[in-house]
């Protein structure tokens, strides 16, 4: 079987990393505010067999597709988010978070028919105790869809790559993708997709897609039990979606990249310790997009993305990797 370990010149990766500052990337997808509640547990509630968390601190972070944006800025690139928030307090908080990273708000559209999606995670002793979500999954209104399409028409030429980050909250839809696809083809802009399995047809023509193992199984309809079935599933996705490449993220087994030459490249994980996988997929797709935007090959960009993911899973919460951390890992 055509399966190989990736062998990459690290000096080329370092040179690519240095060029990230020149990249300007558009992220389209579902906006989420990540709310973290940190505390400690010393007793069980007398009311029910649950831990009592003594809250110490609370933080808000850019989440969902906006965490992809946060990763772009963490590595020195520029970016814009195109998505939807509610006309509520959390929506205003989200705009404040964007301002903190000096990211434009011109692609953010307010809709009165849905709240701003918020995920609250309660963490104690470095472990997540519970998560609760405030969200409403709805199709885009006609006005919001028109606003997003108009934004794309006016601004698409500014970007070196487009990330489609689907969290299945209703923003990534057929009319929006049908509008985006010919724009990217016209201007020769790569489309990097983090898909959800329910509607793979939305992502036809992607430059590269980044499903995890479970998403690959669901999208291909195949059980993945060994290298042979992994290659077959990746080939099926690549062919059906007419994409240039497929990068499958496999947790502790690293990544598998299928390229145009139909060879499956295995990229072993570089994570030393895994504390929290929250947002690791966002880190992968952000780094991958920056790599492709500055001219790295699929293999080179995927290798950098693997290093970045190995760093963020060693942190608690919605984290990002810095250029300095990746350089240290490379060296």
Residue pairs with C-beta under 8 A, 6 or more apart in sequence:
1 227
1 228
1 231
1 264
2 231
2 262
2 263
2 264
3 227
3 231
3 263
3 264
3 265
3 266
4 263
4 264
4 265
4 266
5 265
5 266
5 267
5 268
6 257
6 265
6 266
6 267
6 299
6 302
6 303
8 299
8 300
8 303
10 330
10 331
12 296
12 300
13 296
13 300
13 303
13 304
13 307
13 330
14 327
14 330
16 291
16 294
16 295
16 296
16 300
16 301
16 304
17 75
17 304
17 323
17 326
17 327
17 330
19 294
19 295
20 75
20 76
20 77
20 290
20 294
20 323
21 76
21 77
22 294
23 72
23 77
23 78
23 160
23 161
23 289
23 290
23 293
23 294
24 77
24 78
24 79
24 80
24 158
24 159
24 160
24 293
25 72
25 77
25 78
25 79
25 80
25 159
25 160
25 161
25 162
25 163
25 286
25 289
25 290
25 293
26 79
26 80
26 82
26 107
26 155
26 156
26 158
26 159
26 161
26 162
26 163
27 65
27 66
27 68
27 69
27 72
27 79
27 80
27 81
27 82
27 83
27 162
27 163
27 165
28 65
28 81
28 82
28 83
28 148
28 162
28 163
28 164
28 165
28 171
28 172
28 176
28 180
29 64
29 65
29 68
29 81
29 82
29 83
29 163
29 164
29 165
29 166
29 167
29 171
29 172
29 194
30 64
30 65
30 83
30 84
30 117
30 165
30 166
30 167
30 168
30 169
30 170
30 171
30 172
31 63
31 64
31 65
31 66
31 81
31 83
31 84
31 85
31 94
31 108
31 116
31 117
31 171
32 63
32 64
32 65
32 66
32 67
32 117
32 118
32 119
32 167
32 169
33 60
33 61
33 62
33 63
33 66
33 90
33 93
33 94
33 97
33 116
33 117
33 118
33 119
34 60
34 61
34 62
34 63
34 64
34 67
34 118
34 119
34 121
34 278
34 279
34 317
34 318
35 58
35 59
35 60
35 61
35 118
35 119
35 120
35 121
36 58
36 59
36 60
36 61
36 120
36 121
36 123
36 317
36 318
37 53
37 55
37 57
37 58
37 120
37 121
37 122
37 123
38 55
38 56
38 57
38 58
38 59
38 123
38 124
39 53
39 54
39 55
39 56
39 122
39 123
39 124
40 53
40 54
40 56
40 124
40 125
41 51
41 52
41 53
41 54
41 124
41 125
41 129
42 52
42 54
43 51
43 52
44 50
44 51
44 52
45 51
45 52
51 124
51 129
53 122
53 124
53 129
59 317
60 93
60 97
61 67
61 70
61 97
61 317
61 318
62 69
62 70
62 94
62 97
62 98
62 101
62 318
63 119
63 279
63 318
64 117
64 165
64 167
64 169
65 81
65 83
65 163
65 165
65 167
65 171
65 282
66 81
66 83
66 94
66 97
66 98
67 279
67 282
67 318
67 320
68 79
68 163
68 165
68 194
68 282
68 285
68 286
68 289
69 79
69 80
69 81
69 98
69 101
69 103
69 286
70 101
70 282
70 318
70 320
71 279
71 282
71 283
71 286
71 287
71 308
71 320
71 321
72 78
72 79
72 286
72 289
72 290
73 79
73 101
73 102
73 103
73 320
74 320
74 321
74 322
75 286
75 287
75 290
75 308
75 320
75 321
75 322
75 323
75 326
76 323
77 290
77 293
78 103
79 103
80 103
80 104
80 106
80 107
80 155
80 159
81 98
81 103
81 107
81 108
82 107
82 108
82 148
82 151
82 152
83 107
83 108
83 109
83 171
84 108
84 109
84 110
84 111
84 114
84 140
84 144
84 171
85 91
85 94
85 95
85 108
85 109
85 110
85 111
85 116
86 110
86 111
86 112
86 114
86 115
86 116
87 110
87 111
87 112
88 115
88 116
90 115
90 116
90 118
90 134
91 110
91 116
93 116
94 108
94 116
95 105
95 108
98 104
98 105
98 108
99 105
106 151
106 155
107 148
107 151
107 155
109 144
109 147
109 148
111 140
111 141
111 144
113 136
113 138
113 141
114 135
114 136
114 138
114 170
115 134
115 135
115 136
117 133
117 134
117 135
117 167
117 169
118 133
118 134
118 135
119 131
119 132
119 133
119 134
120 131
120 132
120 133
120 134
121 128
121 130
121 131
121 278
121 317
122 128
122 129
122 130
122 131
123 129
123 316
123 317
126 275
126 316
128 276
135 169
137 168
137 169
137 170
138 170
139 170
139 173
140 148
140 170
140 171
140 173
140 175
140 176
145 173
145 175
145 176
148 176
149 176
149 179
152 179
152 180
152 183
153 183
156 162
156 183
156 184
156 187
156 189
157 187
159 189
160 189
160 293
160 294
161 189
161 190
161 191
161 192
161 289
161 290
161 292
161 293
162 180
162 184
162 189
162 190
162 191
162 192
162 289
163 192
163 193
163 194
163 285
163 286
163 289
164 172
164 177
164 180
164 191
164 192
164 193
164 194
164 195
164 203
164 206
165 172
165 194
165 282
165 285
166 172
166 193
166 194
166 195
166 196
166 202
167 196
168 196
168 198
172 196
172 199
172 202
173 202
174 199
174 201
174 202
177 202
177 203
180 191
181 191
181 204
181 205
183 189
184 190
184 191
184 205
185 205
190 207
190 208
190 289
190 292
190 293
191 205
191 206
191 207
192 206
192 207
192 208
192 209
192 210
192 285
192 288
192 289
192 292
193 203
193 206
193 208
193 209
193 210
193 243
194 209
194 210
194 211
194 281
194 282
194 284
194 285
195 202
195 203
195 209
195 210
195 211
195 215
195 219
196 215
197 211
197 215
197 218
197 219
200 219
200 237
200 240
200 241
203 209
203 241
203 243
204 241
204 242
205 241
205 242
205 243
206 241
206 243
206 244
207 243
207 244
207 245
207 292
208 243
208 244
208 245
208 246
208 247
208 288
208 292
208 298
209 237
209 241
209 243
209 246
209 247
210 247
210 248
210 249
210 281
210 284
210 285
210 288
211 219
211 237
211 246
211 248
211 249
212 248
212 249
212 250
212 251
212 281
213 224
213 248
213 249
213 250
213 251
216 224
216 230
216 233
216 234
216 237
216 248
217 223
217 224
217 233
219 237
220 232
220 233
220 234
220 236
220 237
222 229
222 232
222 233
222 236
223 229
224 230
224 233
227 264
230 248
230 256
230 264
231 258
231 264
234 246
234 248
234 256
234 258
234 264
235 258
235 262
237 243
237 246
238 245
238 246
238 258
244 259
244 260
244 298
245 257
245 258
245 259
245 260
245 298
246 257
246 258
247 255
247 256
247 257
247 258
247 284
247 288
247 298
247 302
247 305
248 255
248 256
248 257
248 258
249 255
249 280
249 281
249 284
249 309
250 256
251 269
251 277
252 269
252 271
252 274
253 268
253 269
254 266
254 267
254 268
254 269
254 306
255 266
255 267
255 269
255 284
255 302
255 305
255 306
256 264
256 265
256 266
256 267
257 264
257 265
257 266
257 267
257 298
257 299
257 302
258 264
258 265
259 265
259 298
259 299
265 299
265 302
267 302
267 303
267 306
269 306
269 310
270 306
270 307
270 310
270 329
271 309
271 310
271 313
271 314
272 310
272 314
273 314
274 313
274 314
275 313
275 314
275 315
275 316
276 313
276 315
276 316
276 317
276 319
277 313
278 317
278 318
278 319
279 312
279 318
279 319
280 309
280 312
280 313
283 305
283 308
283 309
283 311
283 312
283 319
283 320
283 321
284 305
284 306
284 308
284 309
285 305
286 308
287 301
287 304
287 305
287 308
287 309
287 321
288 301
288 302
288 304
288 305
290 301
291 300
291 301
291 302
291 304
291 305
292 298
292 301
296 304
304 326
307 321
307 326
307 329
307 330
308 321
308 326
309 321
310 329
311 321
311 325
311 326
311 329
312 319
312 320
312 321
